Amino acid sequence: MESLILVDENDKMLGTMEKMAVHRLGKLHRAFSVFIFNEAGELLLQQRAFGKYHSAGKWSNACCSHPRPGEFNIDAAKRRLKEEMGLECELVPGFSFVYRAEFGELTEFEFDHVFFGTTNQIPSPEPEEVVAWQYVSPEVLTAELGQTPEKFTEWFKICYERVMQHYYQQQEND
């Protein structure tokens, strides 16, 4: 049974609770999202497995999940990137945001820590997590989000614009 870290609006830990109970009750909890770019500036997307308990079959960022109690966010992000996509690369913190999205009887209410990485590695995804992947240019992705937003996860749509702003700022600073 997986436990999630319950937090307040400042990401202060309040305790832990079983994962499905957290989502049924809509409790604010700690999470992370990993955005991977290749050296051509394309964003790695994964199509979530059809067996996922929510957002099944939707396209999203390289990986996202929840840190385990006692685990640093960066370590959790690296762990899940390897587990879900078979990738290892340097990750750097970007920003955090809070979002709430309803999925039938479940609610994602997350304090989400965003990490960025760059690699040209070819993913080797875990089939129970990911059914497909692709690198997509920001121009194509922005058009797709505008034309067919239902194909993408809620958290991806919520933070995409800020992810791209952060990415372009980092490119200017390098």
Chimera marker file (.cmm) of the C-alpha trace (Angstrom):
<marker_set name="trace">
<marker id="1" x="0.000" y="0.000" z="0.000" r="1" g="1" b="0" radius="0.5"/>
<marker id="2" x="1.526" y="3.293" z="-1.143" r="1" g="1" b="0" radius="0.5"/>
<marker id="3" x="1.409" y="6.315" z="1.176" r="1" g="1" b="0" radius="0.5"/>
<marker id="4" x="1.419" y="9.901" z="-0.070" r="1" g="1" b="0" radius="0.5"/>
<marker id="5" x="2.706" y="12.971" z="1.736" r="1" g="1" b="0" radius="0.5"/>
<marker id="6" x="-0.056" y="15.352" z="2.786" r="1" g="1" b="0" radius="0.5"/>
<marker id="7" x="0.983" y="19.018" z="2.734" r="1" g="1" b="0" radius="0.5"/>
<marker id="8" x="-0.384" y="22.484" z="3.368" r="1" g="1" b="0" radius="0.5"/>
<marker id="9" x="-0.442" y="25.321" z="0.806" r="1" g="1" b="0" radius="0.5"/>
<marker id="10" x="3.241" y="26.041" z="1.633" r="1" g="1" b="0" radius="0.5"/>
<marker id="11" x="4.300" y="22.401" z="1.040" r="1" g="1" b="0" radius="0.5"/>
<marker id="12" x="4.781" y="21.790" z="4.760" r="1" g="1" b="0" radius="0.5"/>
<marker id="13" x="4.284" y="18.106" z="5.540" r="1" g="1" b="0" radius="0.5"/>
<marker id="14" x="1.151" y="17.389" z="7.581" r="1" g="1" b="0" radius="0.5"/>
<marker id="15" x="1.322" y="13.587" z="7.575" r="1" g="1" b="0" radius="0.5"/>
<marker id="16" x="0.772" y="10.659" z="5.258" r="1" g="1" b="0" radius="0.5"/>
<marker id="17" x="-2.243" y="8.783" z="3.922" r="1" g="1" b="0" radius="0.5"/>
<marker id="18" x="-2.893" y="5.820" z="1.629" r="1" g="1" b="0" radius="0.5"/>
<marker id="19" x="-2.808" y="6.852" z="-2.058" r="1" g="1" b="0" radius="0.5"/>
<marker id="20" x="-6.356" y="5.972" z="-3.132" r="1" g="1" b="0" radius="0.5"/>
<marker id="21" x="-7.830" y="7.488" z="0.063" r="1" g="1" b="0" radius="0.5"/>
<marker id="22" x="-5.996" y="10.745" z="-0.714" r="1" g="1" b="0" radius="0.5"/>
<marker id="23" x="-7.484" y="10.810" z="-4.216" r="1" g="1" b="0" radius="0.5"/>
<marker id="24" x="-10.996" y="9.852" z="-3.072" r="1" g="1" b="0" radius="0.5"/>
<marker id="25" x="-10.954" y="12.563" z="-0.372" r="1" g="1" b="0" radius="0.5"/>
<marker id="26" x="-9.235" y="15.201" z="-2.543" r="1" g="1" b="0" radius="0.5"/>
<marker id="27" x="-6.459" y="15.934" z="-0.017" r="1" g="1" b="0" radius="0.5"/>
<marker id="28" x="-3.580" y="18.257" z="-0.952" r="1" g="1" b="0" radius="0.5"/>
<marker id="29" x="-0.453" y="16.138" z="-1.398" r="1" g="1" b="0" radius="0.5"/>
<marker id="30" x="3.115" y="16.410" z="-2.680" r="1" g="1" b="0" radius="0.5"/>
<marker id="31" x="3.869" y="15.423" z="-6.263" r="1" g="1" b="0" radius="0.5"/>
<marker id="32" x="6.396" y="16.048" z="-9.004" r="1" g="1" b="0" radius="0.5"/>
<marker id="33" x="6.413" y="16.343" z="-12.789" r="1" g="1" b="0" radius="0.5"/>
<marker id="34" x="9.442" y="15.792" z="-15.035" r="1" g="1" b="0" radius="0.5"/>
<marker id="35" x="9.805" y="17.570" z="-18.373" r="1" g="1" b="0" radius="0.5"/>
<marker id="36" x="12.518" y="16.271" z="-20.691" r="1" g="1" b="0" radius="0.5"/>
<marker id="37" x="13.731" y="18.095" z="-23.781" r="1" g="1" b="0" radius="0.5"/>
<marker id="38" x="16.140" y="16.826" z="-26.412" r="1" g="1" b="0" radius="0.5"/>
<marker id="39" x="18.956" y="18.985" z="-27.769" r="1" g="1" b="0" radius="0.5"/>
<marker id="40" x="16.710" y="20.030" z="-30.691" r="1" g="1" b="0" radius="0.5"/>
<marker id="41" x="14.343" y="21.662" z="-28.182" r="1" g="1" b="0" radius="0.5"/>
<marker id="42" x="11.603" y="19.063" z="-28.586" r="1" g="1" b="0" radius="0.5"/>
<marker id="43" x="9.597" y="17.962" z="-25.547" r="1" g="1" b="0" radius="0.5"/>
<marker id="44" x="9.300" y="14.279" z="-24.655" r="1" g="1" b="0" radius="0.5"/>
<marker id="45" x="5.699" y="13.159" z="-24.255" r="1" g="1" b="0" radius="0.5"/>
<marker id="46" x="4.365" y="9.863" z="-23.008" r="1" g="1" b="0" radius="0.5"/>
<marker id="47" x="0.980" y="8.344" z="-23.629" r="1" g="1" b="0" radius="0.5"/>
<marker id="48" x="-0.234" y="6.972" z="-20.318" r="1" g="1" b="0" radius="0.5"/>
<marker id="49" x="-1.070" y="3.272" z="-20.225" r="1" g="1" b="0" radius="0.5"/>
<marker id="50" x="-4.725" y="2.382" z="-20.717" r="1" g="1" b="0" radius="0.5"/>
<marker id="51" x="-4.772" y="0.601" z="-17.332" r="1" g="1" b="0" radius="0.5"/>
<marker id="52" x="-4.020" y="3.752" z="-15.306" r="1" g="1" b="0" radius="0.5"/>
<marker id="53" x="-6.623" y="4.614" z="-12.663" r="1" g="1" b="0" radius="0.5"/>
<marker id="54" x="-7.171" y="8.068" z="-14.201" r="1" g="1" b="0" radius="0.5"/>
<marker id="55" x="-6.132" y="9.912" z="-17.348" r="1" g="1" b="0" radius="0.5"/>
<marker id="56" x="-5.570" y="6.557" z="-19.067" r="1" g="1" b="0" radius="0.5"/>
<marker id="57" x="-4.432" y="6.872" z="-22.674" r="1" g="1" b="0" radius="0.5"/>
<marker id="58" x="-3.847" y="10.617" z="-22.425" r="1" g="1" b="0" radius="0.5"/>
<marker id="59" x="-0.619" y="12.317" z="-23.489" r="1" g="1" b="0" radius="0.5"/>
<marker id="60" x="1.499" y="13.983" z="-20.826" r="1" g="1" b="0" radius="0.5"/>
<marker id="61" x="5.016" y="14.986" z="-19.799" r="1" g="1" b="0" radius="0.5"/>
<marker id="62" x="7.871" y="12.450" z="-19.490" r="1" g="1" b="0" radius="0.5"/>
<marker id="63" x="6.768" y="11.315" z="-16.033" r="1" g="1" b="0" radius="0.5"/>
<marker id="64" x="5.010" y="12.383" z="-12.881" r="1" g="1" b="0" radius="0.5"/>
<marker id="65" x="4.340" y="10.774" z="-9.557" r="1" g="1" b="0" radius="0.5"/>
<marker id="66" x="4.639" y="11.244" z="-5.800" r="1" g="1" b="0" radius="0.5"/>
<marker id="67" x="7.725" y="11.141" z="-3.583" r="1" g="1" b="0" radius="0.5"/>
<marker id="68" x="7.729" y="8.493" z="-0.883" r="1" g="1" b="0" radius="0.5"/>
<marker id="69" x="7.772" y="9.591" z="2.753" r="1" g="1" b="0" radius="0.5"/>
<marker id="70" x="11.377" y="10.491" z="3.605" r="1" g="1" b="0" radius="0.5"/>
<marker id="71" x="12.421" y="10.737" z="-0.082" r="1" g="1" b="0" radius="0.5"/>
<marker id="72" x="13.719" y="14.002" z="-1.565" r="1" g="1" b="0" radius="0.5"/>
<marker id="73" x="11.700" y="15.274" z="-4.531" r="1" g="1" b="0" radius="0.5"/>
<marker id="74" x="14.704" y="15.209" z="-6.890" r="1" g="1" b="0" radius="0.5"/>
<marker id="75" x="15.505" y="11.610" z="-5.930" r="1" g="1" b="0" radius="0.5"/>
<marker id="76" x="11.885" y="10.593" z="-6.491" r="1" g="1" b="0" radius="0.5"/>
<marker id="77" x="11.853" y="12.331" z="-9.883" r="1" g="1" b="0" radius="0.5"/>
<marker id="78" x="15.025" y="10.514" z="-10.984" r="1" g="1" b="0" radius="0.5"/>
<marker id="79" x="13.657" y="7.191" z="-9.694" r="1" g="1" b="0" radius="0.5"/>
<marker id="80" x="10.354" y="7.482" z="-11.556" r="1" g="1" b="0" radius="0.5"/>
<marker id="81" x="11.990" y="8.732" z="-14.766" r="1" g="1" b="0" radius="0.5"/>
<marker id="82" x="14.064" y="5.544" z="-14.771" r="1" g="1" b="0" radius="0.5"/>
<marker id="83" x="11.107" y="3.323" z="-13.785" r="1" g="1" b="0" radius="0.5"/>
<marker id="84" x="8.598" y="4.801" z="-16.252" r="1" g="1" b="0" radius="0.5"/>
<marker id="85" x="10.726" y="5.834" z="-19.223" r="1" g="1" b="0" radius="0.5"/>
<marker id="86" x="14.009" y="3.958" z="-18.758" r="1" g="1" b="0" radius="0.5"/>
<marker id="87" x="15.906" y="7.255" z="-18.822" r="1" g="1" b="0" radius="0.5"/>
<marker id="88" x="18.647" y="8.678" z="-16.641" r="1" g="1" b="0" radius="0.5"/>
<marker id="89" x="19.744" y="12.280" z="-16.994" r="1" g="1" b="0" radius="0.5"/>
<marker id="90" x="20.526" y="15.279" z="-14.848" r="1" g="1" b="0" radius="0.5"/>
<marker id="91" x="17.392" y="16.967" z="-13.542" r="1" g="1" b="0" radius="0.5"/>
<marker id="92" x="17.156" y="20.516" z="-12.272" r="1" g="1" b="0" radius="0.5"/>
<marker id="93" x="14.311" y="22.083" z="-10.289" r="1" g="1" b="0" radius="0.5"/>
<marker id="94" x="12.125" y="24.525" z="-12.181" r="1" g="1" b="0" radius="0.5"/>
<marker id="95" x="9.112" y="25.762" z="-10.241" r="1" g="1" b="0" radius="0.5"/>
<marker id="96" x="6.156" y="24.522" z="-8.219" r="1" g="1" b="0" radius="0.5"/>
<marker id="97" x="2.431" y="24.969" z="-8.648" r="1" g="1" b="0" radius="0.5"/>
<marker id="98" x="-0.787" y="23.765" z="-7.047" r="1" g="1" b="0" radius="0.5"/>
<marker id="99" x="-3.621" y="22.366" z="-9.099" r="1" g="1" b="0" radius="0.5"/>
<marker id="100" x="-6.901" y="20.592" z="-8.533" r="1" g="1" b="0" radius="0.5"/>
<marker id="101" x="-8.643" y="18.387" z="-11.111" r="1" g="1" b="0" radius="0.5"/>
<marker id="102" x="-11.645" y="16.076" z="-10.812" r="1" g="1" b="0" radius="0.5"/>
<marker id="103" x="-11.656" y="12.597" z="-12.383" r="1" g="1" b="0" radius="0.5"/>
<marker id="104" x="-15.085" y="11.146" z="-11.633" r="1" g="1" b="0" radius="0.5"/>
<marker id="105" x="-14.955" y="10.082" z="-7.982" r="1" g="1" b="0" radius="0.5"/>
<marker id="106" x="-11.226" y="10.890" z="-7.714" r="1" g="1" b="0" radius="0.5"/>
<marker id="107" x="-9.522" y="14.248" z="-7.253" r="1" g="1" b="0" radius="0.5"/>
<marker id="108" x="-5.933" y="15.230" z="-7.938" r="1" g="1" b="0" radius="0.5"/>
<marker id="109" x="-5.076" y="18.089" z="-5.575" r="1" g="1" b="0" radius="0.5"/>
<marker id="110" x="-1.322" y="18.413" z="-5.818" r="1" g="1" b="0" radius="0.5"/>
<marker id="111" x="1.524" y="20.632" z="-4.759" r="1" g="1" b="0" radius="0.5"/>
<marker id="112" x="3.554" y="19.769" z="-7.853" r="1" g="1" b="0" radius="0.5"/>
<marker id="113" x="7.337" y="20.260" z="-8.065" r="1" g="1" b="0" radius="0.5"/>
<marker id="114" x="8.505" y="20.587" z="-11.685" r="1" g="1" b="0" radius="0.5"/>
<marker id="115" x="11.903" y="19.298" z="-12.825" r="1" g="1" b="0" radius="0.5"/>
<marker id="116" x="13.661" y="19.728" z="-16.163" r="1" g="1" b="0" radius="0.5"/>
<marker id="117" x="16.201" y="17.595" z="-17.990" r="1" g="1" b="0" radius="0.5"/>
<marker id="118" x="17.847" y="17.399" z="-21.397" r="1" g="1" b="0" radius="0.5"/>
<marker id="119" x="18.826" y="14.192" z="-23.141" r="1" g="1" b="0" radius="0.5"/>
<marker id="120" x="18.941" y="12.630" z="-26.582" r="1" g="1" b="0" radius="0.5"/>
<marker id="121" x="18.543" y="9.119" z="-25.142" r="1" g="1" b="0" radius="0.5"/>
<marker id="122" x="15.854" y="6.929" z="-26.656" r="1" g="1" b="0" radius="0.5"/>
<marker id="123" x="13.285" y="6.039" z="-23.977" r="1" g="1" b="0" radius="0.5"/>
<marker id="124" x="12.654" y="2.428" z="-23.041" r="1" g="1" b="0" radius="0.5"/>
<marker id="125" x="9.295" y="2.765" z="-21.286" r="1" g="1" b="0" radius="0.5"/>
<marker id="126" x="7.675" y="0.350" z="-18.868" r="1" g="1" b="0" radius="0.5"/>
<marker id="127" x="4.600" y="-1.001" z="-20.762" r="1" g="1" b="0" radius="0.5"/>
<marker id="128" x="2.386" y="-0.974" z="-17.654" r="1" g="1" b="0" radius="0.5"/>
<marker id="129" x="3.036" y="2.765" z="-17.345" r="1" g="1" b="0" radius="0.5"/>
<marker id="130" x="3.439" y="4.005" z="-20.928" r="1" g="1" b="0" radius="0.5"/>
<marker id="131" x="1.982" y="2.799" z="-24.247" r="1" g="1" b="0" radius="0.5"/>
<marker id="132" x="3.737" y="5.275" z="-26.565" r="1" g="1" b="0" radius="0.5"/>
<marker id="133" x="6.147" y="8.193" z="-26.558" r="1" g="1" b="0" radius="0.5"/>
<marker id="134" x="7.286" y="10.927" z="-28.916" r="1" g="1" b="0" radius="0.5"/>
<marker id="135" x="9.442" y="14.038" z="-29.030" r="1" g="1" b="0" radius="0.5"/>
<marker id="136" x="7.364" y="16.993" z="-30.235" r="1" g="1" b="0" radius="0.5"/>
<marker id="137" x="8.352" y="20.527" z="-31.197" r="1" g="1" b="0" radius="0.5"/>
<marker id="138" x="6.767" y="23.293" z="-29.094" r="1" g="1" b="0" radius="0.5"/>
<marker id="139" x="5.084" y="24.709" z="-32.208" r="1" g="1" b="0" radius="0.5"/>
<marker id="140" x="3.352" y="21.423" z="-33.070" r="1" g="1" b="0" radius="0.5"/>
<marker id="141" x="2.493" y="20.749" z="-29.430" r="1" g="1" b="0" radius="0.5"/>
<marker id="142" x="0.970" y="24.199" z="-28.908" r="1" g="1" b="0" radius="0.5"/>
<marker id="143" x="-1.206" y="23.686" z="-31.997" r="1" g="1" b="0" radius="0.5"/>
<marker id="144" x="-2.300" y="20.221" z="-30.820" r="1" g="1" b="0" radius="0.5"/>
<marker id="145" x="-3.173" y="21.535" z="-27.356" r="1" g="1" b="0" radius="0.5"/>
<marker id="146" x="-5.349" y="24.197" z="-28.986" r="1" g="1" b="0" radius="0.5"/>
<marker id="147" x="-7.074" y="21.820" z="-31.404" r="1" g="1" b="0" radius="0.5"/>
<marker id="148" x="-7.467" y="18.648" z="-29.299" r="1" g="1" b="0" radius="0.5"/>
<marker id="149" x="-6.989" y="19.501" z="-25.599" r="1" g="1" b="0" radius="0.5"/>
<marker id="150" x="-8.922" y="16.382" z="-24.547" r="1" g="1" b="0" radius="0.5"/>
<marker id="151" x="-5.962" y="14.232" z="-25.663" r="1" g="1" b="0" radius="0.5"/>
<marker id="152" x="-3.784" y="15.627" z="-22.841" r="1" g="1" b="0" radius="0.5"/>
<marker id="153" x="-3.721" y="15.260" z="-19.050" r="1" g="1" b="0" radius="0.5"/>
<marker id="154" x="-5.183" y="18.072" z="-16.969" r="1" g="1" b="0" radius="0.5"/>
<marker id="155" x="-1.928" y="18.896" z="-15.143" r="1" g="1" b="0" radius="0.5"/>
<marker id="156" x="-0.046" y="19.043" z="-18.441" r="1" g="1" b="0" radius="0.5"/>
<marker id="157" x="-2.529" y="21.555" z="-19.884" r="1" g="1" b="0" radius="0.5"/>
<marker id="158" x="-2.435" y="23.613" z="-16.680" r="1" g="1" b="0" radius="0.5"/>
<marker id="159" x="1.360" y="24.012" z="-16.526" r="1" g="1" b="0" radius="0.5"/>
<marker id="160" x="2.431" y="23.768" z="-20.199" r="1" g="1" b="0" radius="0.5"/>
<marker id="161" x="2.673" y="27.508" z="-20.844" r="1" g="1" b="0" radius="0.5"/>
<marker id="162" x="4.713" y="28.075" z="-17.682" r="1" g="1" b="0" radius="0.5"/>
<marker id="163" x="6.957" y="25.096" z="-18.549" r="1" g="1" b="0" radius="0.5"/>
<marker id="164" x="7.735" y="26.614" z="-21.936" r="1" g="1" b="0" radius="0.5"/>
<marker id="165" x="8.364" y="30.081" z="-20.451" r="1" g="1" b="0" radius="0.5"/>
<marker id="166" x="10.786" y="28.550" z="-17.955" r="1" g="1" b="0" radius="0.5"/>
<marker id="167" x="12.502" y="26.482" z="-20.669" r="1" g="1" b="0" radius="0.5"/>
<marker id="168" x="13.018" y="29.504" z="-22.965" r="1" g="1" b="0" radius="0.5"/>
<marker id="169" x="14.331" y="31.619" z="-20.073" r="1" g="1" b="0" radius="0.5"/>
<marker id="170" x="16.880" y="28.915" z="-19.266" r="1" g="1" b="0" radius="0.5"/>
<marker id="171" x="17.952" y="28.749" z="-22.918" r="1" g="1" b="0" radius="0.5"/>
<marker id="172" x="18.562" y="32.504" z="-22.921" r="1" g="1" b="0" radius="0.5"/>
<marker id="173" x="20.628" y="32.262" z="-19.731" r="1" g="1" b="0" radius="0.5"/>
<marker id="174" x="22.864" y="29.426" z="-20.991" r="1" g="1" b="0" radius="0.5"/>
<link id1="1" id2="2" r="1" g="1" b="0" radius="0.2"/>
<link id1="2" id2="3" r="1" g="1" b="0" radius="0.2"/>
<link id1="3" id2="4" r="1" g="1" b="0" radius="0.2"/>
<link id1="4" id2="5" r="1" g="1" b="0" radius="0.2"/>
<link id1="5" id2="6" r="1" g="1" b="0" radius="0.2"/>
<link id1="6" id2="7" r="1" g="1" b="0" radius="0.2"/>
<link id1="7" id2="8" r="1" g="1" b="0" radius="0.2"/>
<link id1="8" id2="9" r="1" g="1" b="0" radius="0.2"/>
<link id1="9" id2="10" r="1" g="1" b="0" radius="0.2"/>
<link id1="10" id2="11" r="1" g="1" b="0" radius="0.2"/>
<link id1="11" id2="12" r="1" g="1" b="0" radius="0.2"/>
<link id1="12" id2="13" r="1" g="1" b="0" radius="0.2"/>
<link id1="13" id2="14" r="1" g="1" b="0" radius="0.2"/>
<link id1="14" id2="15" r="1" g="1" b="0" radius="0.2"/>
<link id1="15" id2="16" r="1" g="1" b="0" radius="0.2"/>
<link id1="16" id2="17" r="1" g="1" b="0" radius="0.2"/>
<link id1="17" id2="18" r="1" g="1" b="0" radius="0.2"/>
<link id1="18" id2="19" r="1" g="1" b="0" radius="0.2"/>
<link id1="19" id2="20" r="1" g="1" b="0" radius="0.2"/>
<link id1="20" id2="21" r="1" g="1" b="0" radius="0.2"/>
<link id1="21" id2="22" r="1" g="1" b="0" radius="0.2"/>
<link id1="22" id2="23" r="1" g="1" b="0" radius="0.2"/>
<link id1="23" id2="24" r="1" g="1" b="0" radius="0.2"/>
<link id1="24" id2="25" r="1" g="1" b="0" radius="0.2"/>
<link id1="25" id2="26" r="1" g="1" b="0" radius="0.2"/>
<link id1="26" id2="27" r="1" g="1" b="0" radius="0.2"/>
<link id1="27" id2="28" r="1" g="1" b="0" radius="0.2"/>
<link id1="28" id2="29" r="1" g="1" b="0" radius="0.2"/>
<link id1="29" id2="30" r="1" g="1" b="0" radius="0.2"/>
<link id1="30" id2="31" r="1" g="1" b="0" radius="0.2"/>
<link id1="31" id2="32" r="1" g="1" b="0" radius="0.2"/>
<link id1="32" id2="33" r="1" g="1" b="0" radius="0.2"/>
<link id1="33" id2="34" r="1" g="1" b="0" radius="0.2"/>
<link id1="34" id2="35" r="1" g="1" b="0" radius="0.2"/>
<link id1="35" id2="36" r="1" g="1" b="0" radius="0.2"/>
<link id1="36" id2="37" r="1" g="1" b="0" radius="0.2"/>
<link id1="37" id2="38" r="1" g="1" b="0" radius="0.2"/>
<link id1="38" id2="39" r="1" g="1" b="0" radius="0.2"/>
<link id1="39" id2="40" r="1" g="1" b="0" radius="0.2"/>
<link id1="40" id2="41" r="1" g="1" b="0" radius="0.2"/>
<link id1="41" id2="42" r="1" g="1" b="0" radius="0.2"/>
<link id1="42" id2="43" r="1" g="1" b="0" radius="0.2"/>
<link id1="43" id2="44" r="1" g="1" b="0" radius="0.2"/>
<link id1="44" id2="45" r="1" g="1" b="0" radius="0.2"/>
<link id1="45" id2="46" r="1" g="1" b="0" radius="0.2"/>
<link id1="46" id2="47" r="1" g="1" b="0" radius="0.2"/>
<link id1="47" id2="48" r="1" g="1" b="0" radius="0.2"/>
<link id1="48" id2="49" r="1" g="1" b="0" radius="0.2"/>
<link id1="49" id2="50" r="1" g="1" b="0" radius="0.2"/>
<link id1="50" id2="51" r="1" g="1" b="0" radius="0.2"/>
<link id1="51" id2="52" r="1" g="1" b="0" radius="0.2"/>
<link id1="52" id2="53" r="1" g="1" b="0" radius="0.2"/>
<link id1="53" id2="54" r="1" g="1" b="0" radius="0.2"/>
<link id1="54" id2="55" r="1" g="1" b="0" radius="0.2"/>
<link id1="55" id2="56" r="1" g="1" b="0" radius="0.2"/>
<link id1="56" id2="57" r="1" g="1" b="0" radius="0.2"/>
<link id1="57" id2="58" r="1" g="1" b="0" radius="0.2"/>
<link id1="58" id2="59" r="1" g="1" b="0" radius="0.2"/>
<link id1="59" id2="60" r="1" g="1" b="0" radius="0.2"/>
<link id1="60" id2="61" r="1" g="1" b="0" radius="0.2"/>
<link id1="61" id2="62" r="1" g="1" b="0" radius="0.2"/>
<link id1="62" id2="63" r="1" g="1" b="0" radius="0.2"/>
<link id1="63" id2="64" r="1" g="1" b="0" radius="0.2"/>
<link id1="64" id2="65" r="1" g="1" b="0" radius="0.2"/>
<link id1="65" id2="66" r="1" g="1" b="0" radius="0.2"/>
<link id1="66" id2="67" r="1" g="1" b="0" radius="0.2"/>
<link id1="67" id2="68" r="1" g="1" b="0" radius="0.2"/>
<link id1="68" id2="69" r="1" g="1" b="0" radius="0.2"/>
<link id1="69" id2="70" r="1" g="1" b="0" radius="0.2"/>
<link id1="70" id2="71" r="1" g="1" b="0" radius="0.2"/>
<link id1="71" id2="72" r="1" g="1" b="0" radius="0.2"/>
<link id1="72" id2="73" r="1" g="1" b="0" radius="0.2"/>
<link id1="73" id2="74" r="1" g="1" b="0" radius="0.2"/>
<link id1="74" id2="75" r="1" g="1" b="0" radius="0.2"/>
<link id1="75" id2="76" r="1" g="1" b="0" radius="0.2"/>
<link id1="76" id2="77" r="1" g="1" b="0" radius="0.2"/>
<link id1="77" id2="78" r="1" g="1" b="0" radius="0.2"/>
<link id1="78" id2="79" r="1" g="1" b="0" radius="0.2"/>
<link id1="79" id2="80" r="1" g="1" b="0" radius="0.2"/>
<link id1="80" id2="81" r="1" g="1" b="0" radius="0.2"/>
<link id1="81" id2="82" r="1" g="1" b="0" radius="0.2"/>
<link id1="82" id2="83" r="1" g="1" b="0" radius="0.2"/>
<link id1="83" id2="84" r="1" g="1" b="0" radius="0.2"/>
<link id1="84" id2="85" r="1" g="1" b="0" radius="0.2"/>
<link id1="85" id2="86" r="1" g="1" b="0" radius="0.2"/>
<link id1="86" id2="87" r="1" g="1" b="0" radius="0.2"/>
<link id1="87" id2="88" r="1" g="1" b="0" radius="0.2"/>
<link id1="88" id2="89" r="1" g="1" b="0" radius="0.2"/>
<link id1="89" id2="90" r="1" g="1" b="0" radius="0.2"/>
<link id1="90" id2="91" r="1" g="1" b="0" radius="0.2"/>
<link id1="91" id2="92" r="1" g="1" b="0" radius="0.2"/>
<link id1="92" id2="93" r="1" g="1" b="0" radius="0.2"/>
<link id1="93" id2="94" r="1" g="1" b="0" radius="0.2"/>
<link id1="94" id2="95" r="1" g="1" b="0" radius="0.2"/>
<link id1="95" id2="96" r="1" g="1" b="0" radius="0.2"/>
<link id1="96" id2="97" r="1" g="1" b="0" radius="0.2"/>
<link id1="97" id2="98" r="1" g="1" b="0" radius="0.2"/>
<link id1="98" id2="99" r="1" g="1" b="0" radius="0.2"/>
<link id1="99" id2="100" r="1" g="1" b="0" radius="0.2"/>
<link id1="100" id2="101" r="1" g="1" b="0" radius="0.2"/>
<link id1="101" id2="102" r="1" g="1" b="0" radius="0.2"/>
<link id1="102" id2="103" r="1" g="1" b="0" radius="0.2"/>
<link id1="103" id2="104" r="1" g="1" b="0" radius="0.2"/>
<link id1="104" id2="105" r="1" g="1" b="0" radius="0.2"/>
<link id1="105" id2="106" r="1" g="1" b="0" radius="0.2"/>
<link id1="106" id2="107" r="1" g="1" b="0" radius="0.2"/>
<link id1="107" id2="108" r="1" g="1" b="0" radius="0.2"/>
<link id1="108" id2="109" r="1" g="1" b="0" radius="0.2"/>
<link id1="109" id2="110" r="1" g="1" b="0" radius="0.2"/>
<link id1="110" id2="111" r="1" g="1" b="0" radius="0.2"/>
<link id1="111" id2="112" r="1" g="1" b="0" radius="0.2"/>
<link id1="112" id2="113" r="1" g="1" b="0" radius="0.2"/>
<link id1="113" id2="114" r="1" g="1" b="0" radius="0.2"/>
<link id1="114" id2="115" r="1" g="1" b="0" radius="0.2"/>
<link id1="115" id2="116" r="1" g="1" b="0" radius="0.2"/>
<link id1="116" id2="117" r="1" g="1" b="0" radius="0.2"/>
<link id1="117" id2="118" r="1" g="1" b="0" radius="0.2"/>
<link id1="118" id2="119" r="1" g="1" b="0" radius="0.2"/>
<link id1="119" id2="120" r="1" g="1" b="0" radius="0.2"/>
<link id1="120" id2="121" r="1" g="1" b="0" radius="0.2"/>
<link id1="121" id2="122" r="1" g="1" b="0" radius="0.2"/>
<link id1="122" id2="123" r="1" g="1" b="0" radius="0.2"/>
<link id1="123" id2="124" r="1" g="1" b="0" radius="0.2"/>
<link id1="124" id2="125" r="1" g="1" b="0" radius="0.2"/>
<link id1="125" id2="126" r="1" g="1" b="0" radius="0.2"/>
<link id1="126" id2="127" r="1" g="1" b="0" radius="0.2"/>
<link id1="127" id2="128" r="1" g="1" b="0" radius="0.2"/>
<link id1="128" id2="129" r="1" g="1" b="0" radius="0.2"/>
<link id1="129" id2="130" r="1" g="1" b="0" radius="0.2"/>
<link id1="130" id2="131" r="1" g="1" b="0" radius="0.2"/>
<link id1="131" id2="132" r="1" g="1" b="0" radius="0.2"/>
<link id1="132" id2="133" r="1" g="1" b="0" radius="0.2"/>
<link id1="133" id2="134" r="1" g="1" b="0" radius="0.2"/>
<link id1="134" id2="135" r="1" g="1" b="0" radius="0.2"/>
<link id1="135" id2="136" r="1" g="1" b="0" radius="0.2"/>
<link id1="136" id2="137" r="1" g="1" b="0" radius="0.2"/>
<link id1="137" id2="138" r="1" g="1" b="0" radius="0.2"/>
<link id1="138" id2="139" r="1" g="1" b="0" radius="0.2"/>
<link id1="139" id2="140" r="1" g="1" b="0" radius="0.2"/>
<link id1="140" id2="141" r="1" g="1" b="0" radius="0.2"/>
<link id1="141" id2="142" r="1" g="1" b="0" radius="0.2"/>
<link id1="142" id2="143" r="1" g="1" b="0" radius="0.2"/>
<link id1="143" id2="144" r="1" g="1" b="0" radius="0.2"/>
<link id1="144" id2="145" r="1" g="1" b="0" radius="0.2"/>
<link id1="145" id2="146" r="1" g="1" b="0" radius="0.2"/>
<link id1="146" id2="147" r="1" g="1" b="0" radius="0.2"/>
<link id1="147" id2="148" r="1" g="1" b="0" radius="0.2"/>
<link id1="148" id2="149" r="1" g="1" b="0" radius="0.2"/>
<link id1="149" id2="150" r="1" g="1" b="0" radius="0.2"/>
<link id1="150" id2="151" r="1" g="1" b="0" radius="0.2"/>
<link id1="151" id2="152" r="1" g="1" b="0" radius="0.2"/>
<link id1="152" id2="153" r="1" g="1" b="0" radius="0.2"/>
<link id1="153" id2="154" r="1" g="1" b="0" radius="0.2"/>
<link id1="154" id2="155" r="1" g="1" b="0" radius="0.2"/>
<link id1="155" id2="156" r="1" g="1" b="0" radius="0.2"/>
<link id1="156" id2="157" r="1" g="1" b="0" radius="0.2"/>
<link id1="157" id2="158" r="1" g="1" b="0" radius="0.2"/>
<link id1="158" id2="159" r="1" g="1" b="0" radius="0.2"/>
<link id1="159" id2="160" r="1" g="1" b="0" radius="0.2"/>
<link id1="160" id2="161" r="1" g="1" b="0" radius="0.2"/>
<link id1="161" id2="162" r="1" g="1" b="0" radius="0.2"/>
<link id1="162" id2="163" r="1" g="1" b="0" radius="0.2"/>
<link id1="163" id2="164" r="1" g="1" b="0" radius="0.2"/>
<link id1="164" id2="165" r="1" g="1" b="0" radius="0.2"/>
<link id1="165" id2="166" r="1" g="1" b="0" radius="0.2"/>
<link id1="166" id2="167" r="1" g="1" b="0" radius="0.2"/>
<link id1="167" id2="168" r="1" g="1" b="0" radius="0.2"/>
<link id1="168" id2="169" r="1" g="1" b="0" radius="0.2"/>
<link id1="169" id2="170" r="1" g="1" b="0" radius="0.2"/>
<link id1="170" id2="171" r="1" g="1" b="0" radius="0.2"/>
<link id1="171" id2="172" r="1" g="1" b="0" radius="0.2"/>
<link id1="172" id2="173" r="1" g="1" b="0" radius="0.2"/>
<link id1="173" id2="174" r="1" g="1" b="0" radius="0.2"/>
</marker_set>
